Structures are given as C-alpha cells and as structure tokens.
C-alpha cells in the first residue's frame, strides 16, 4: 500500500468514526481522492508533495475532461477535506488547498409564467 493509499484509508476511517459519514459519502470521497491520486502520480507527485498550483492544475484537468460543475466541486471538496485532515494530524505543515475556490455554480434563467 502506497503512502497516498494510507492517507486515503486513514482519512476515510476518521470520517466514518468521527463524523459518522454515510457509506455512499465515503465511497464518493474514496473515488474522488483516488482520481486525484492518479492525477498526481501521472505527474510524478504525491499528496505530501502537492502544492496549491498542483491542486489548481487538477481542477483545470477535471474541467478539460468535461466533468460537470457539481462533480468538480465535489472532487475539490474531498481534496480540501483530506488536506485539512492531514494538516490537523500533522502530516503536513501547511494546507495547500486552503484558499482554492471551487467552480462557480451556473445560474439558470428564471422560468417564465404562462398565462392561464
């Protein structure tokens, strides 16, 4: 098991124990963090080395893949929570995801009223 896999499993265990996270939530976090891990590996990087620029590059890559805004927001949320956890546990001296903003929600046009 790689260090990144240990980060993910420890994070998910903590989410389950401390926050009583639902099974589907944990599965989604696991998938999202595995996707981020794969992105980092393709760039010869890992969770411990990743910086703000690398996380931003990941978000740009997700957009280029055509992922929906909600999916990109969920993936960023998982990454942010992982790094907050890593910082609190002392695995990192910083939190590189701290000031990264998510993809903006697109606002839909208001529905028009029809005449009765």
Biopython code that builds the backbone (N, CA, C, O; Angstrom):
import numpy as np
from Bio.PDB.StructureBuilder import StructureBuilder

atoms = [
    (1, "UNK", "N", (0.853, -1.181, 0.000)),
    (1, "UNK", "CA", (0.000, 0.000, 0.000)),
    (1, "UNK", "C", (0.896, 1.240, 0.000)),
    (1, "UNK", "O", (1.814, 1.357, 0.811)),
    (2, "UNK", "N", (0.617, 2.154, -0.914)),
    (2, "UNK", "CA", (1.408, 3.379, -1.011)),
    (2, "UNK", "C", (1.043, 4.344, 0.118)),
    (2, "UNK", "O", (0.019, 4.187, 0.784)),
    (3, "UNK", "N", (1.899, 5.337, 0.315)),
    (3, "UNK", "CA", (1.602, 6.362, 1.325)),
    (3, "UNK", "C", (0.286, 7.067, 1.011)),
    (3, "UNK", "O", (-0.505, 7.345, 1.912)),
    (4, "UNK", "N", (0.055, 7.354, -0.271)),
    (4, "UNK", "CA", (-1.194, 8.024, -0.645)),
    (4, "UNK", "C", (-2.408, 7.154, -0.323)),
    (4, "UNK", "O", (-3.435, 7.657, 0.132)),
    (5, "UNK", "N", (-2.286, 5.856, -0.560)),
    (5, "UNK", "CA", (-3.389, 4.947, -0.217)),
    (5, "UNK", "C", (-3.636, 4.936, 1.289)),
    (5, "UNK", "O", (-4.781, 4.862, 1.735)),
    (6, "UNK", "N", (-2.557, 5.009, 2.072)),
    (6, "UNK", "CA", (-2.708, 5.076, 3.531)),
    (6, "UNK", "C", (-3.381, 6.379, 3.948)),
    (6, "UNK", "O", (-4.216, 6.388, 4.853)),
    (7, "UNK", "N", (-3.020, 7.467, 3.296)),
    (7, "UNK", "CA", (-3.674, 8.755, 3.589)),
    (7, "UNK", "C", (-5.177, 8.609, 3.366)),
    (7, "UNK", "O", (-5.980, 8.995, 4.216)),
    (8, "UNK", "N", (-5.549, 8.047, 2.212)),
    (8, "UNK", "CA", (-6.971, 7.917, 1.876)),
    (8, "UNK", "C", (-7.678, 7.015, 2.881)),
    (8, "UNK", "O", (-8.735, 7.378, 3.397)),
    (9, "UNK", "N", (-7.111, 5.848, 3.166)),
    (9, "UNK", "CA", (-7.800, 4.918, 4.068)),
    (9, "UNK", "C", (-7.909, 5.483, 5.478)),
    (9, "UNK", "O", (-8.945, 5.321, 6.123)),
    (10, "UNK", "N", (-6.866, 6.140, 5.970)),
    (10, "UNK", "CA", (-6.923, 6.730, 7.312)),
    (10, "UNK", "C", (-7.940, 7.863, 7.355)),
    (10, "UNK", "O", (-8.692, 7.992, 8.321)),
    (11, "UNK", "N", (-7.960, 8.680, 6.312)),
    (11, "UNK", "CA", (-8.927, 9.778, 6.229)),
    (11, "UNK", "C", (-10.353, 9.232, 6.226)),
    (11, "UNK", "O", (-11.212, 9.731, 6.952)),
    (12, "UNK", "N", (-10.603, 8.212, 5.413)),
    (12, "UNK", "CA", (-11.951, 7.645, 5.328)),
    (12, "UNK", "C", (-12.370, 6.993, 6.644)),
    (12, "UNK", "O", (-13.526, 7.102, 7.054)),
    (13, "UNK", "N", (-11.435, 6.320, 7.301)),
    (13, "UNK", "CA", (-11.742, 5.729, 8.608)),
    (13, "UNK", "C", (-12.117, 6.812, 9.615)),
    (13, "UNK", "O", (-13.049, 6.639, 10.400)),
    (14, "UNK", "N", (-11.393, 7.921, 9.591)),
    (14, "UNK", "CA", (-11.688, 9.024, 10.509)),
    (14, "UNK", "C", (-13.047, 9.643, 10.195)),
    (14, "UNK", "O", (-13.803, 9.982, 11.106)),
    (15, "UNK", "N", (-13.357, 9.790, 8.911)),
    (15, "UNK", "CA", (-14.657, 10.343, 8.530)),
    (15, "UNK", "C", (-15.787, 9.445, 9.023)),
    (15, "UNK", "O", (-16.815, 9.927, 9.498)),
    (16, "UNK", "N", (-15.586, 8.147, 8.904)),
    (16, "UNK", "CA", (-16.606, 7.195, 9.344)),
    (16, "UNK", "C", (-16.757, 7.224, 10.861)),
    (16, "UNK", "O", (-17.875, 7.202, 11.376)),
    (17, "UNK", "N", (-15.640, 7.273, 11.573)),
    (17, "UNK", "CA", (-15.680, 7.200, 13.035)),
    (17, "UNK", "C", (-16.097, 8.517, 13.679)),
    (17, "UNK", "O", (-16.961, 8.538, 14.556)),
    (18, "UNK", "N", (-15.486, 9.614, 13.244)),
    (18, "UNK", "CA", (-15.701, 10.902, 13.902)),
    (18, "UNK", "C", (-16.966, 11.611, 13.437)),
    (18, "UNK", "O", (-17.658, 12.248, 14.231)),
    (19, "UNK", "N", (-17.260, 11.496, 12.160)),
    (19, "UNK", "CA", (-18.390, 12.247, 11.611)),
    (19, "UNK", "C", (-19.575, 11.358, 11.283)),
    (19, "UNK", "O", (-20.625, 11.841, 10.859)),
    (20, "UNK", "N", (-19.407, 10.061, 11.479)),
    (20, "UNK", "CA", (-20.469, 9.113, 11.167)),
    (20, "UNK", "C", (-20.955, 9.302, 9.725)),
    (20, "UNK", "O", (-22.154, 9.291, 9.448)),
    (21, "UNK", "N", (-19.986, 9.474, 8.818)),
    (21, "UNK", "CA", (-20.313, 9.706, 7.413)),
    (21, "UNK", "C", (-21.018, 8.488, 6.822)),
    (21, "UNK", "O", (-20.701, 7.347, 7.158)),
    (22, "UNK", "N", (-21.962, 8.747, 5.952)),
    (22, "UNK", "CA", (-22.723, 7.682, 5.299)),
    (22, "UNK", "C", (-21.823, 6.882, 4.359)),
    (22, "UNK", "O", (-20.824, 7.391, 3.849)),
    (23, "UNK", "N", (-22.192, 5.636, 4.142)),
    (23, "UNK", "CA", (-21.411, 4.742, 3.283)),
    (23, "UNK", "C", (-21.221, 5.333, 1.886)),
    (23, "UNK", "O", (-20.112, 5.307, 1.352)),
    (24, "UNK", "N", (-22.283, 5.861, 1.296)),
    (24, "UNK", "CA", (-22.178, 6.434, -0.049)),
    (24, "UNK", "C", (-21.263, 7.654, -0.069)),
    (24, "UNK", "O", (-20.553, 7.884, -1.049)),
    (25, "UNK", "N", (-21.278, 8.426, 0.996)),
    (25, "UNK", "CA", (-20.380, 9.580, 1.103)),
    (25, "UNK", "C", (-18.934, 9.102, 1.116)),
    (25, "UNK", "O", (-18.086, 9.655, 0.416)),
    (26, "UNK", "N", (-18.659, 8.084, 1.905)),
    (26, "UNK", "CA", (-17.302, 7.546, 1.982)),
    (26, "UNK", "C", (-16.858, 6.964, 0.645)),
    (26, "UNK", "O", (-15.704, 7.130, 0.249)),
    (27, "UNK", "N", (-17.765, 6.284, -0.050)),
    (27, "UNK", "CA", (-17.428, 5.741, -1.368)),
    (27, "UNK", "C", (-17.101, 6.862, -2.352)),
    (27, "UNK", "O", (-16.156, 6.752, -3.133)),
    (28, "UNK", "N", (-17.883, 7.938, -2.312)),
    (28, "UNK", "CA", (-17.637, 9.078, -3.202)),
    (28, "UNK", "C", (-16.298, 9.733, -2.880)),
    (28, "UNK", "O", (-15.524, 10.036, -3.788)),
    (29, "UNK", "N", (-16.015, 9.956, -1.587)),
    (29, "UNK", "CA", (-14.716, 10.516, -1.194)),
    (29, "UNK", "C", (-13.583, 9.627, -1.701)),
    (29, "UNK", "O", (-12.593, 10.115, -2.246)),
    (30, "UNK", "N", (-13.741, 8.322, -1.517)),
    (30, "UNK", "CA", (-12.706, 7.392, -1.957)),
    (30, "UNK", "C", (-12.452, 7.476, -3.452)),
    (30, "UNK", "O", (-11.302, 7.508, -3.889)),
    (31, "UNK", "N", (-13.521, 7.513, -4.236)),
    (31, "UNK", "CA", (-13.377, 7.632, -5.702)),
    (31, "UNK", "C", (-12.719, 8.960, -6.074)),
    (31, "UNK", "O", (-11.812, 9.001, -6.905)),
    (32, "UNK", "N", (-13.182, 10.038, -5.454)),
    (32, "UNK", "CA", (-12.650, 11.357, -5.790)),
    (32, "UNK", "C", (-11.177, 11.478, -5.419)),
    (32, "UNK", "O", (-10.390, 12.042, -6.179)),
    (33, "UNK", "N", (-10.801, 10.956, -4.264)),
    (33, "UNK", "CA", (-9.402, 11.038, -3.841)),
    (33, "UNK", "C", (-8.520, 10.101, -4.657)),
    (33, "UNK", "O", (-7.349, 10.405, -4.882)),
    (34, "UNK", "N", (-9.053, 8.981, -5.097)),
    (34, "UNK", "CA", (-8.291, 8.088, -5.980)),
    (34, "UNK", "C", (-8.040, 8.755, -7.329)),
    (34, "UNK", "O", (-6.964, 8.606, -7.908)),
    (35, "UNK", "N", (-9.024, 9.485, -7.823)),
    (35, "UNK", "CA", (-8.839, 10.213, -9.086)),
    (35, "UNK", "C", (-7.752, 11.272, -8.931)),
    (35, "UNK", "O", (-6.929, 11.452, -9.829)),
    (36, "UNK", "N", (-7.745, 11.974, -7.799)),
    (36, "UNK", "CA", (-6.709, 12.981, -7.537)),
    (36, "UNK", "C", (-5.344, 12.303, -7.417)),
    (36, "UNK", "O", (-4.355, 12.800, -7.957)),
    (37, "UNK", "N", (-5.287, 11.186, -6.721)),
    (37, "UNK", "CA", (-4.033, 10.438, -6.568)),
    (37, "UNK", "C", (-3.496, 10.027, -7.938)),
    (37, "UNK", "O", (-2.299, 10.158, -8.194)),
    (38, "UNK", "N", (-4.369, 9.531, -8.824)),
    (38, "UNK", "CA", (-3.945, 9.128, -10.169)),
    (38, "UNK", "C", (-3.408, 10.317, -10.955)),
    (38, "UNK", "O", (-2.416, 10.198, -11.673)),
    (39, "UNK", "N", (-4.070, 11.466, -10.815)),
    (39, "UNK", "CA", (-3.588, 12.682, -11.472)),
    (39, "UNK", "C", (-2.180, 13.015, -10.983)),
    (39, "UNK", "O", (-1.285, 13.286, -11.784)),
    (40, "UNK", "N", (-1.991, 12.991, -9.666)),
    (40, "UNK", "CA", (-0.676, 13.315, -9.104)),
    (40, "UNK", "C", (0.384, 12.321, -9.572)),
    (40, "UNK", "O", (1.492, 12.716, -9.935)),
    (41, "UNK", "N", (0.048, 11.038, -9.564)),
    (41, "UNK", "CA", (1.007, 10.012, -9.998)),
    (41, "UNK", "C", (1.433, 10.230, -11.441)),
    (41, "UNK", "O", (2.593, 10.005, -11.788)),
    (42, "UNK", "N", (0.505, 10.667, -12.285)),
    (42, "UNK", "CA", (0.839, 10.907, -13.691)),
    (42, "UNK", "C", (1.814, 12.071, -13.844)),
    (42, "UNK", "O", (2.433, 12.241, -14.894)),
    (43, "UNK", "N", (1.942, 12.857, -12.801)),
    (43, "UNK", "CA", (2.867, 13.992, -12.790)),
    (43, "UNK", "C", (4.015, 13.780, -11.809)),
    (43, "UNK", "O", (4.685, 14.730, -11.403)),
    (44, "UNK", "N", (4.232, 12.523, -11.436)),
    (44, "UNK", "CA", (5.326, 12.143, -10.530)),
    (44, "UNK", "C", (5.271, 12.928, -9.221)),
    (44, "UNK", "O", (6.281, 13.445, -8.744)),
    (45, "UNK", "N", (4.080, 13.003, -8.659)),
    (45, "UNK", "CA", (3.848, 13.759, -7.432)),
    (45, "UNK", "C", (2.998, 12.900, -6.502)),
    (45, "UNK", "O", (2.436, 11.889, -6.925)),
    (46, "UNK", "N", (2.905, 13.300, -5.241)),
    (46, "UNK", "CA", (2.036, 12.599, -4.302)),
    (46, "UNK", "C", (1.361, 13.614, -3.382)),
    (46, "UNK", "O", (1.598, 14.817, -3.490)),
    (47, "UNK", "N", (0.511, 13.114, -2.469)),
    (47, "UNK", "CA", (-0.235, 14.007, -1.585)),
    (47, "UNK", "C", (0.697, 14.893, -0.761)),
    (47, "UNK", "O", (0.411, 16.069, -0.539)),
    (48, "UNK", "N", (1.806, 14.324, -0.314)),
    (48, "UNK", "CA", (2.717, 15.078, 0.551)),
    (48, "UNK", "C", (3.427, 16.196, -0.202)),
    (48, "UNK", "O", (3.717, 17.241, 0.382)),
    (49, "UNK", "N", (3.709, 15.999, -1.474)),
    (49, "UNK", "CA", (4.439, 16.984, -2.270)),
    (49, "UNK", "C", (3.535, 18.009, -2.947)),
    (49, "UNK", "O", (3.992, 19.097, -3.296)),
    (50, "UNK", "N", (2.287, 17.683, -3.134)),
    (50, "UNK", "CA", (1.383, 18.546, -3.907)),
    (50, "UNK", "C", (1.270, 19.926, -3.269)),
    (50, "UNK", "O", (1.207, 20.064, -2.048)),
    (51, "UNK", "N", (1.246, 20.930, -4.120)),
    (51, "UNK", "CA", (1.076, 22.302, -3.643)),
    (51, "UNK", "C", (-0.193, 22.894, -4.258)),
    (51, "UNK", "O", (-0.920, 22.222, -4.988)),
    (52, "UNK", "N", (-0.436, 24.146, -3.950)),
    (52, "UNK", "CA", (-1.646, 24.812, -4.437)),
    (52, "UNK", "C", (-1.722, 24.763, -5.964)),
    (52, "UNK", "O", (-2.783, 24.498, -6.529)),
    (53, "UNK", "N", (-0.600, 25.017, -6.626)),
    (53, "UNK", "CA", (-0.578, 25.017, -8.093)),
    (53, "UNK", "C", (-0.957, 23.646, -8.656)),
    (53, "UNK", "O", (-1.631, 23.559, -9.683)),
    (54, "UNK", "N", (-0.526, 22.577, -7.986)),
    (54, "UNK", "CA", (-0.847, 21.228, -8.459)),
    (54, "UNK", "C", (-2.339, 20.937, -8.289)),
    (54, "UNK", "O", (-2.951, 20.312, -9.155)),
    (55, "UNK", "N", (-2.919, 21.384, -7.184)),
    (55, "UNK", "CA", (-4.357, 21.180, -6.968)),
    (55, "UNK", "C", (-5.152, 21.981, -7.996)),
    (55, "UNK", "O", (-6.149, 21.493, -8.530)),
    (56, "UNK", "N", (-4.712, 23.209, -8.274)),
    (56, "UNK", "CA", (-5.381, 24.021, -9.291)),
    (56, "UNK", "C", (-5.256, 23.370, -10.667)),
    (56, "UNK", "O", (-6.204, 23.390, -11.452)),
    (57, "UNK", "N", (-4.091, 22.792, -10.961)),
    (57, "UNK", "CA", (-3.905, 22.090, -12.236)),
    (57, "UNK", "C", (-4.859, 20.900, -12.331)),
    (57, "UNK", "O", (-5.384, 20.603, -13.404)),
    (58, "UNK", "N", (-5.078, 20.225, -11.211)),
    (58, "UNK", "CA", (-6.022, 19.103, -11.185)),
    (58, "UNK", "C", (-7.430, 19.589, -11.509)),
    (58, "UNK", "O", (-8.150, 18.947, -12.273)),
    (59, "UNK", "N", (-7.820, 20.710, -10.936)),
    (59, "UNK", "CA", (-9.157, 21.236, -11.201)),
    (59, "UNK", "C", (-9.308, 21.650, -12.670)),
    (59, "UNK", "O", (-10.370, 21.462, -13.263)),
    (60, "UNK", "N", (-8.265, 22.201, -13.242)),
    (60, "UNK", "CA", (-8.285, 22.556, -14.666)),
    (60, "UNK", "C", (-8.405, 21.291, -15.508)),
    (60, "UNK", "O", (-9.133, 21.264, -16.500)),
    (61, "UNK", "N", (-7.687, 20.247, -15.108)),
    (61, "UNK", "CA", (-7.756, 18.968, -15.811)),
    (61, "UNK", "C", (-9.165, 18.378, -15.741)),
    (61, "UNK", "O", (-9.669, 17.846, -16.730)),
    (62, "UNK", "N", (-9.795, 18.475, -14.575)),
    (62, "UNK", "CA", (-11.173, 17.977, -14.422)),
    (62, "UNK", "C", (-12.121, 18.725, -15.357)),
    (62, "UNK", "O", (-13.011, 18.128, -15.962)),
    (63, "UNK", "N", (-11.919, 20.032, -15.468)),
    (63, "UNK", "CA", (-12.763, 20.825, -16.368)),
    (63, "UNK", "C", (-12.515, 20.424, -17.821)),
    (63, "UNK", "O", (-13.455, 20.305, -18.607)),
    (64, "UNK", "N", (-11.239, 20.217, -18.173)),
    (64, "UNK", "CA", (-10.895, 19.823, -19.539)),
    (64, "UNK", "C", (-11.483, 18.454, -19.894)),
    (64, "UNK", "O", (-11.775, 18.183, -21.059)),
    (65, "UNK", "N", (-11.654, 17.592, -18.886)),
    (65, "UNK", "CA", (-12.282, 16.285, -19.105)),
    (65, "UNK", "C", (-13.776, 16.417, -19.360)),
    (65, "UNK", "O", (-14.430, 15.452, -19.756)),
    (66, "UNK", "N", (-14.315, 17.606, -19.133)),
    (66, "UNK", "CA", (-15.738, 17.822, -19.344)),
    (66, "UNK", "C", (-16.597, 17.429, -18.164)),
    (66, "UNK", "O", (-17.801, 17.218, -18.313)),
    (67, "UNK", "N", (-15.989, 17.325, -16.983)),
    (67, "UNK", "CA", (-16.769, 16.963, -15.795)),
    (67, "UNK", "C", (-17.732, 18.086, -15.430)),
    (67, "UNK", "O", (-17.414, 19.266, -15.577)),
    (68, "UNK", "N", (-18.889, 17.711, -14.962)),
    (68, "UNK", "CA", (-19.912, 18.685, -14.574)),
    (68, "UNK", "C", (-19.413, 19.540, -13.415)),
    (68, "UNK", "O", (-18.554, 19.120, -12.641)),
    (69, "UNK", "N", (-19.963, 20.740, -13.310)),
    (69, "UNK", "CA", (-19.590, 21.660, -12.240)),
    (69, "UNK", "C", (-19.770, 21.013, -10.873)),
    (69, "UNK", "O", (-18.908, 21.150, -10.005)),
    (70, "UNK", "N", (-20.872, 20.317, -10.675)),
    (70, "UNK", "CA", (-21.130, 19.677, -9.382)),
    (70, "UNK", "C", (-20.088, 18.597, -9.081)),
    (70, "UNK", "O", (-19.676, 18.440, -7.931)),
    (71, "UNK", "N", (-19.665, 17.863, -10.093)),
    (71, "UNK", "CA", (-18.649, 16.827, -9.905)),
    (71, "UNK", "C", (-17.317, 17.458, -9.538)),
    (71, "UNK", "O", (-16.629, 16.982, -8.635)),
    (72, "UNK", "N", (-16.952, 18.529, -10.235)),
    (72, "UNK", "CA", (-15.694, 19.219, -9.927)),
    (72, "UNK", "C", (-15.727, 19.802, -8.520)),
    (72, "UNK", "O", (-14.727, 19.756, -7.802)),
    (73, "UNK", "N", (-16.865, 20.345, -8.127)),
    (73, "UNK", "CA", (-16.999, 20.906, -6.776)),
    (73, "UNK", "C", (-16.870, 19.806, -5.723)),
    (73, "UNK", "O", (-16.231, 20.007, -4.690)),
    (74, "UNK", "N", (-17.473, 18.652, -5.980)),
    (74, "UNK", "CA", (-17.382, 17.536, -5.036)),
    (74, "UNK", "C", (-15.952, 17.029, -4.933)),
    (74, "UNK", "O", (-15.478, 16.727, -3.838)),
    (75, "UNK", "N", (-15.264, 16.932, -6.057)),
    (75, "UNK", "CA", (-13.868, 16.477, -6.038)),
    (75, "UNK", "C", (-12.987, 17.452, -5.263)),
    (75, "UNK", "O", (-12.135, 17.038, -4.477)),
    (76, "UNK", "N", (-13.195, 18.743, -5.487)),
    (76, "UNK", "CA", (-12.406, 19.728, -4.749)),
    (76, "UNK", "C", (-12.716, 19.653, -3.263)),
    (76, "UNK", "O", (-11.813, 19.776, -2.436)),
    (77, "UNK", "N", (-13.959, 19.457, -2.919)),
    (77, "UNK", "CA", (-14.341, 19.333, -1.515)),
    (77, "UNK", "C", (-13.612, 18.164, -0.856)),
    (77, "UNK", "O", (-13.124, 18.294, 0.267)),
    (78, "UNK", "N", (-13.534, 17.039, -1.535)),
    (78, "UNK", "CA", (-12.833, 15.872, -0.991)),
    (78, "UNK", "C", (-11.351, 16.179, -0.787)),
    (78, "UNK", "O", (-10.775, 15.823, 0.241)),
    (79, "UNK", "N", (-10.739, 16.838, -1.766)),
    (79, "UNK", "CA", (-9.318, 17.192, -1.664)),
    (79, "UNK", "C", (-9.101, 18.165, -0.504)),
    (79, "UNK", "O", (-8.158, 18.011, 0.273)),
    (80, "UNK", "N", (-9.971, 19.161, -0.391)),
    (80, "UNK", "CA", (-9.843, 20.135, 0.697)),
    (80, "UNK", "C", (-9.980, 19.464, 2.060)),
    (80, "UNK", "O", (-9.227, 19.768, 2.985)),
    (81, "UNK", "N", (-10.927, 18.564, 2.179)),
    (81, "UNK", "CA", (-11.117, 17.876, 3.456)),
    (81, "UNK", "C", (-9.924, 16.988, 3.786)),
    (81, "UNK", "O", (-9.512, 16.910, 4.943)),
    (82, "UNK", "N", (-9.364, 16.316, 2.775)),
    (82, "UNK", "CA", (-8.186, 15.487, 3.005)),
    (82, "UNK", "C", (-7.036, 16.336, 3.532)),
    (82, "UNK", "O", (-6.378, 15.955, 4.500)),
    (83, "UNK", "N", (-6.788, 17.484, 2.903)),
    (83, "UNK", "CA", (-5.662, 18.317, 3.323)),
    (83, "UNK", "C", (-5.908, 18.997, 4.668)),
    (83, "UNK", "O", (-4.965, 19.224, 5.426)),
    (84, "UNK", "N", (-7.144, 19.318, 4.968)),
    (84, "UNK", "CA", (-7.442, 19.846, 6.304)),
    (84, "UNK", "C", (-7.138, 18.773, 7.350)),
    (84, "UNK", "O", (-6.538, 19.057, 8.387)),
    (85, "UNK", "N", (-7.558, 17.545, 7.068)),
    (85, "UNK", "CA", (-7.290, 16.421, 7.964)),
    (85, "UNK", "C", (-5.782, 16.196, 8.108)),
    (85, "UNK", "O", (-5.285, 16.023, 9.221)),
    (86, "UNK", "N", (-5.056, 16.197, 6.990)),
    (86, "UNK", "CA", (-3.606, 15.979, 7.016)),
    (86, "UNK", "C", (-2.904, 17.055, 7.840)),
    (86, "UNK", "O", (-1.969, 16.759, 8.585)),
    (87, "UNK", "N", (-3.349, 18.291, 7.709)),
    (87, "UNK", "CA", (-2.771, 19.389, 8.487)),
    (87, "UNK", "C", (-3.047, 19.191, 9.976)),
    (87, "UNK", "O", (-2.149, 19.335, 10.805)),
    (88, "UNK", "N", (-4.295, 18.860, 10.307)),
    (88, "UNK", "CA", (-4.669, 18.658, 11.711)),
    (88, "UNK", "C", (-3.937, 17.472, 12.332)),
    (88, "UNK", "O", (-3.635, 17.485, 13.525)),
    (89, "UNK", "N", (-3.649, 16.448, 11.530)),
    (89, "UNK", "CA", (-2.945, 15.263, 12.029)),
    (89, "UNK", "C", (-1.431, 15.455, 12.064)),
    (89, "UNK", "O", (-0.709, 14.601, 12.579)),
    (90, "UNK", "N", (-0.946, 16.573, 11.518)),
    (90, "UNK", "CA", (0.485, 16.828, 11.500)),
    (90, "UNK", "C", (1.230, 16.141, 10.371)),
    (90, "UNK", "O", (2.458, 16.059, 10.396)),
    (91, "UNK", "N", (0.499, 15.645, 9.381)),
    (91, "UNK", "CA", (1.144, 15.013, 8.233)),
    (91, "UNK", "C", (1.769, 16.058, 7.315)),
    (91, "UNK", "O", (2.732, 15.785, 6.598)),
    (92, "UNK", "N", (1.199, 17.258, 7.353)),
    (92, "UNK", "CA", (1.725, 18.380, 6.576)),
    (92, "UNK", "C", (1.802, 19.594, 7.479)),
    (92, "UNK", "O", (1.011, 19.746, 8.409)),
    (93, "UNK", "N", (2.771, 20.461, 7.192)),
    (93, "UNK", "CA", (2.917, 21.691, 7.966)),
    (93, "UNK", "C", (2.022, 22.794, 7.421)),
    (93, "UNK", "O", (1.874, 23.845, 8.044)),
    (94, "UNK", "N", (1.427, 22.553, 6.262)),
    (94, "UNK", "CA", (0.559, 23.546, 5.629)),
    (94, "UNK", "C", (-0.677, 22.847, 5.070)),
    (94, "UNK", "O", (-0.791, 21.622, 5.095)),
    (95, "UNK", "N", (-1.589, 23.660, 4.569)),
    (95, "UNK", "CA", (-2.772, 23.134, 3.886)),
    (95, "UNK", "C", (-2.815, 23.792, 2.514)),
    (95, "UNK", "O", (-3.293, 24.919, 2.389)),
    (96, "UNK", "N", (-2.321, 23.104, 1.477)),
    (96, "UNK", "CA", (-2.244, 23.726, 0.154)),
    (96, "UNK", "C", (-3.602, 23.987, -0.491)),
    (96, "UNK", "O", (-3.688, 24.741, -1.460)),
    (97, "UNK", "N", (-4.650, 23.380, 0.028)),
    (97, "UNK", "CA", (-5.984, 23.542, -0.565)),
    (97, "UNK", "C", (-6.786, 24.649, 0.104)),
    (97, "UNK", "O", (-7.927, 24.910, -0.276)),
    (98, "UNK", "N", (-6.195, 25.298, 1.094)),
    (98, "UNK", "CA", (-6.932, 26.235, 1.936)),
    (98, "UNK", "C", (-7.626, 27.351, 1.164)),
    (98, "UNK", "O", (-8.799, 27.631, 1.414)),
    (99, "UNK", "N", (-6.942, 27.980, 0.253)),
    (99, "UNK", "CA", (-7.508, 29.160, -0.417)),
    (99, "UNK", "C", (-7.867, 28.901, -1.880)),
    (99, "UNK", "O", (-7.803, 29.809, -2.709)),
    (100, "UNK", "N", (-8.234, 27.695, -2.184)),
    (100, "UNK", "CA", (-8.650, 27.369, -3.550)),
    (100, "UNK", "C", (-10.168, 27.419, -3.593)),
    (100, "UNK", "O", (-10.854, 26.756, -2.817)),
    (101, "UNK", "N", (-10.671, 28.221, -4.517)),
    (101, "UNK", "CA", (-12.131, 28.323, -4.628)),
    (101, "UNK", "C", (-12.628, 27.333, -5.677)),
    (101, "UNK", "O", (-11.937, 27.009, -6.643)),
    (102, "UNK", "N", (-13.828, 26.878, -5.450)),
    (102, "UNK", "CA", (-14.422, 25.881, -6.325)),
    (102, "UNK", "C", (-15.005, 26.487, -7.581)),
    (102, "UNK", "O", (-15.063, 27.707, -7.735)),
    (103, "UNK", "N", (-15.435, 25.615, -8.476)),
    (103, "UNK", "CA", (-16.073, 26.098, -9.699)),
    (103, "UNK", "C", (-17.386, 26.783, -9.352)),
    (103, "UNK", "O", (-18.159, 26.284, -8.533)),
    (104, "UNK", "N", (-17.628, 27.905, -9.966)),
    (104, "UNK", "CA", (-18.863, 28.635, -9.690)),
    (104, "UNK", "C", (-20.071, 27.903, -10.229)),
    (104, "UNK", "O", (-20.011, 27.245, -11.268)),
    (105, "UNK", "N", (-21.147, 28.026, -9.516)),
    (105, "UNK", "CA", (-22.388, 27.425, -9.997)),
    (105, "UNK", "C", (-22.957, 28.311, -11.097)),
    (105, "UNK", "O", (-22.964, 29.537, -10.987)),
    (106, "UNK", "N", (-23.425, 27.679, -12.141)),
    (106, "UNK", "CA", (-24.078, 28.445, -13.188)),
    (106, "UNK", "C", (-25.506, 28.722, -12.743)),
    (106, "UNK", "O", (-26.201, 27.851, -12.220)),
    (107, "UNK", "N", (-25.908, 29.936, -12.964)),
    (107, "UNK", "CA", (-27.262, 30.312, -12.568)),
    (107, "UNK", "C", (-28.201, 30.084, -13.745)),
    (107, "UNK", "O", (-27.934, 30.508, -14.869)),
    (108, "UNK", "N", (-29.288, 29.415, -13.464)),
    (108, "UNK", "CA", (-30.258, 29.183, -14.527)),
    (108, "UNK", "C", (-31.172, 30.397, -14.642)),
    (108, "UNK", "O", (-31.396, 31.133, -13.681)),
    (109, "UNK", "N", (-31.676, 30.571, -15.817)),
    (109, "UNK", "CA", (-32.591, 31.683, -16.044)),
    (109, "UNK", "C", (-33.913, 31.414, -15.336)),
    (109, "UNK", "O", (-34.326, 30.262, -15.197)),
    (110, "UNK", "N", (-34.565, 32.466, -14.895)),
    (110, "UNK", "CA", (-35.858, 32.248, -14.232)),
    (110, "UNK", "C", (-36.886, 31.716, -15.227)),
    (110, "UNK", "O", (-36.855, 32.050, -16.411)),
    (111, "UNK", "N", (-37.779, 30.899, -14.732)),
    (111, "UNK", "CA", (-38.851, 30.356, -15.563)),
    (111, "UNK", "C", (-39.885, 31.457, -15.801)),
    (111, "UNK", "O", (-40.171, 32.270, -14.922)),
    (112, "UNK", "N", (-40.420, 31.458, -16.983)),
    (112, "UNK", "CA", (-41.462, 32.445, -17.271)),
    (112, "UNK", "C", (-42.815, 31.880, -16.881)),
    (112, "UNK", "O", (-43.054, 30.676, -16.959)),
    (113, "UNK", "N", (-43.666, 32.752, -16.471)),
    (113, "UNK", "CA", (-45.023, 32.339, -16.117)),
    (113, "UNK", "C", (-45.872, 32.303, -17.379)),
    (113, "UNK", "O", (-45.760, 33.171, -18.244)),
    (114, "UNK", "N", (-46.702, 31.309, -17.468)),
    (114, "UNK", "CA", (-47.597, 31.243, -18.617)),
    (114, "UNK", "C", (-48.951, 31.826, -18.221)),
    (114, "UNK", "O", (-49.326, 31.835, -17.049)),
    (115, "UNK", "N", (-49.659, 32.302, -19.212)),
    (115, "UNK", "CA", (-50.990, 32.847, -18.926)),
    (115, "UNK", "C", (-51.963, 31.700, -18.708)),
    (115, "UNK", "O", (-51.878, 30.657, -19.356)),
    (116, "UNK", "N", (-52.879, 31.914, -17.793)),
    (116, "UNK", "CA", (-53.867, 30.872, -17.501)),
    (116, "UNK", "C", (-55.048, 30.978, -18.422)),
    (116, "UNK", "O", (-55.982, 30.182, -18.323)),
]
sb = StructureBuilder()
sb.init_structure("model")
sb.init_model(0)
sb.init_chain("A")
sb.init_seg("    ")
for serial, (resi, resn, name, xyz) in enumerate(atoms, 1):
    if name == "N":
        sb.init_residue(resn, " ", resi, " ")
    sb.init_atom(name, np.array(xyz, "f"), 0.0, 1.0, " ", f" {name:<3s}", serial, name[0])
structure = sb.get_structure()
